[in-house]
Amino acid sequence: MSTSHTRPSRLDPEVAAREVGAASHRVRQRPRALPAGLTERELEVLLVLVRGWSNREIAEDLGISAKTVGHHVQHVYQKVGVRSRVAATLWAFEHDLVRTRQGVRTA
């Protein structure tokens, strides 16, 4: 009885090395650790908050609801140990999270 079933061939070592090398160029760098355990979104909200924007304005800018912004703001307060927008803004400046432009700090 003849079978048409064949065993899978092995991958050529040169081809494997080339594929692994190509794949390594596509690997994203590991994200940096964020201060105080903030998430990327919480940091994003904080950096808009330092501009003095309301929750509604932040929500419109980020494409999320004002209620969600409020939750993120509360999480930021808890994680960085502050109780107000002013204190959160000062914390952001103290931790060099706000970029400077011509010597003036801006978010």
C-alpha positions as CSV (number, residue, x, y, z in Angstrom):
1,M,0.0,0.0,0.0
2,S,1.4,3.3,-1.1
3,T,1.0,6.4,1.1
4,S,1.1,9.9,-0.1
5,H,1.7,11.2,3.4
6,T,5.0,12.8,3.8
7,R,6.8,14.0,6.9
8,P,7.2,17.7,7.4
9,S,10.6,18.9,6.3
10,R,12.9,20.6,8.7
11,L,13.5,24.3,8.4
12,D,16.9,25.1,6.8
13,P,19.2,26.6,9.6
14,E,20.1,29.6,7.4
15,V,16.5,30.4,6.7
16,A,15.7,30.1,10.4
17,A,18.5,32.4,11.4
18,R,17.4,34.9,8.8
19,E,13.8,34.8,10.0
20,V,14.8,35.2,13.6
21,G,17.0,38.1,12.7
22,A,14.3,39.8,10.8
23,A,11.8,39.3,13.6
24,S,14.1,40.8,16.2
25,H,14.0,44.1,14.3
26,R,10.3,44.3,14.7
27,V,10.2,43.7,18.4
28,R,9.1,46.8,20.3
29,Q,11.3,48.1,23.1
30,R,10.0,47.3,26.5
31,P,8.1,50.3,27.9
32,R,9.8,52.4,30.5
33,A,8.6,52.0,34.1
34,L,6.1,54.8,34.8
35,P,6.5,56.8,38.1
36,A,4.3,55.9,41.1
37,G,2.8,52.9,39.2
38,L,0.8,55.1,36.9
39,T,-0.6,53.5,33.8
40,E,0.0,55.1,30.4
41,R,-3.5,56.5,30.3
42,E,-3.2,57.9,33.8
43,L,0.0,59.6,32.8
44,E,-1.7,60.9,29.7
45,V,-4.6,62.4,31.7
46,L,-2.1,63.9,34.2
47,L,-0.1,65.6,31.4
48,V,-3.3,67.2,30.1
49,L,-4.5,68.1,33.6
50,V,-1.4,70.2,34.2
51,R,-2.6,72.5,31.4
52,G,-5.4,73.5,33.7
53,W,-8.1,71.8,31.6
54,S,-11.4,70.6,33.0
55,N,-12.4,66.9,33.0
56,R,-14.7,67.7,30.1
57,E,-11.9,69.3,28.1
58,I,-9.5,66.4,28.9
59,A,-12.2,63.9,27.8
60,E,-12.8,65.7,24.5
61,D,-9.0,65.8,23.8
62,L,-8.5,62.1,24.6
63,G,-11.7,60.8,23.2
64,I,-13.0,59.4,26.4
65,S,-15.9,60.3,28.7
66,A,-15.6,63.0,31.4
67,K,-16.6,60.3,34.0
68,T,-13.7,58.1,32.9
69,V,-11.3,61.1,33.1
70,G,-12.6,61.6,36.7
71,H,-11.7,58.0,37.5
72,H,-8.2,58.4,36.1
73,V,-7.7,61.6,38.0
74,Q,-8.7,59.9,41.3
75,H,-6.3,57.1,40.5
76,V,-3.5,59.6,39.9
77,Y,-4.2,61.3,43.2
78,Q,-4.1,58.0,45.1
79,K,-1.0,56.7,43.4
80,V,1.1,59.9,43.8
81,G,-0.3,60.8,47.2
82,V,-2.0,64.1,46.5
83,R,-5.5,65.5,47.0
84,S,-5.9,68.2,44.4
85,R,-5.2,69.2,40.8
86,V,-2.7,71.8,41.9
87,A,-0.8,69.2,44.0
88,A,-0.9,66.7,41.1
89,T,0.5,69.4,38.8
90,L,3.3,70.2,41.2
91,W,4.1,66.5,41.5
92,A,4.3,66.2,37.7
93,F,6.8,69.1,37.6
94,E,8.8,67.8,40.5
95,H,9.2,64.4,38.7
96,D,10.2,66.0,35.4
97,L,7.1,64.7,33.6
98,V,6.4,68.0,32.0
99,R,8.6,68.9,29.0
100,T,10.2,72.4,28.7
101,R,10.1,74.6,25.7
102,Q,12.6,77.5,25.7
103,G,13.0,77.3,29.4
104,V,9.3,77.4,30.1
105,R,7.7,74.2,31.3
106,T,4.8,73.0,29.3
107,A,2.8,69.8,29.1
